[in-house]
Amino acid sequence: MATVALAWLTQQPTVTAPVASARTVEQLPALFAAQDLHLSDAELQTLTAVSS
């Protein structure tokens, strides 16, 4: 969930730099994976619709 949320944020034109933090080392891979996840236009539209 964190990976998709951060990937969505990084692909928003109004977001300069999303800020995320982890409480445990186990949470870090999900945060780092966001930089490699590129959402399609359809995925971006769906996520934007459900976030409104």
LUMMIMI-665192 format. One record per residue (C-alpha): residue in three letters; y, x, z; residue number from 1. Coordinates in Angstrom, 1 decimal, padded with zeros to 4 digits, m for minus. Example, Ala and Ser with C-alpha at 12.3 -4.5 7.8 and 13.67 -1.06 7.14 Angstrom:
residues 2
+---------+--------+--------+--------+-----+
: residuo :      Y :      X :      Z : num :
+---------+--------+--------+--------+-----+
:     ala : m004.5 :  012.3 :  007.8 :   1 :
:     ser : m001.1 :  013.7 :  007.1 :   2 :
+---------+--------+--------+--------+-----+
END
This chain:
residues 52
+---------+--------+--------+--------+-----+
: residuo :      Y :      X :      Z : num :
+---------+--------+--------+--------+-----+
:     met :  000.0 :  000.0 :  000.0 :   1 :
:     ala :  002.4 :  002.8 :  000.9 :   2 :
:     thr :  001.7 :  004.6 : m002.4 :   3 :
:     val :  002.5 :  001.5 : m004.5 :   4 :
:     ala :  005.6 :  000.7 : m002.4 :   5 :
:     leu :  007.0 :  004.2 : m002.8 :   6 :
:     ala :  006.2 :  004.3 : m006.5 :   7 :
:     trp :  007.9 :  001.0 : m007.0 :   8 :
:     leu :  011.0 :  002.3 : m005.2 :   9 :
:     thr :  011.2 :  005.5 : m007.2 :  10 :
:     gln :  011.2 :  003.4 : m010.4 :  11 :
:     gln :  014.1 :  001.3 : m009.3 :  12 :
:     pro :  017.4 :  002.2 : m011.0 :  13 :
:     thr :  019.5 :  001.5 : m007.9 :  14 :
:     val :  017.4 :  003.8 : m005.6 :  15 :
:     thr :  018.5 :  007.4 : m005.5 :  16 :
:     ala :  015.9 :  008.7 : m003.1 :  17 :
:     pro :  013.3 :  006.6 : m001.1 :  18 :
:     val :  012.8 :  007.8 :  002.4 :  19 :
:     ala :  009.3 :  007.8 :  003.9 :  20 :
:     ser :  007.7 :  009.3 :  007.0 :  21 :
:     ala :  004.3 :  009.6 :  008.5 :  22 :
:     arg :  003.2 :  009.3 :  012.1 :  23 :
:     thr : m000.1 :  011.1 :  011.4 :  24 :
:     val : m001.5 :  013.7 :  009.0 :  25 :
:     glu : m003.9 :  011.1 :  007.7 :  26 :
:     gln : m000.9 :  009.1 :  006.3 :  27 :
:     leu :  000.4 :  012.0 :  004.2 :  28 :
:     pro : m001.9 :  011.7 :  001.1 :  29 :
:     ala : m000.7 :  008.1 :  000.5 :  30 :
:     leu :  002.9 :  009.3 :  000.5 :  31 :
:     phe :  002.3 :  012.3 : m001.7 :  32 :
:     ala :  000.3 :  010.2 : m004.2 :  33 :
:     ala :  003.4 :  008.0 : m005.0 :  34 :
:     gln :  004.9 :  010.8 : m007.1 :  35 :
:     asp :  002.0 :  010.7 : m009.5 :  36 :
:     leu :  001.7 :  006.9 : m009.7 :  37 :
:     his :  003.6 :  005.4 : m012.7 :  38 :
:     leu :  003.7 :  001.7 : m012.7 :  39 :
:     ser :  003.7 : m000.3 : m016.0 :  40 :
:     asp :  006.5 : m002.6 : m016.9 :  41 :
:     ala :  004.3 : m005.6 : m016.1 :  42 :
:     glu :  003.4 : m004.1 : m012.7 :  43 :
:     leu :  007.0 : m003.4 : m011.9 :  44 :
:     gln :  008.0 : m007.0 : m012.9 :  45 :
:     thr :  005.2 : m008.5 : m010.7 :  46 :
:     leu :  006.1 : m006.4 : m007.7 :  47 :
:     thr :  009.8 : m007.1 : m008.1 :  48 :
:     ala :  009.1 : m010.9 : m008.3 :  49 :
:     val :  007.0 : m010.9 : m005.1 :  50 :
:     ser :  009.5 : m008.8 : m003.2 :  51 :
:     ser :  012.4 : m011.2 : m003.8 :  52 :
+---------+--------+--------+--------+-----+
END
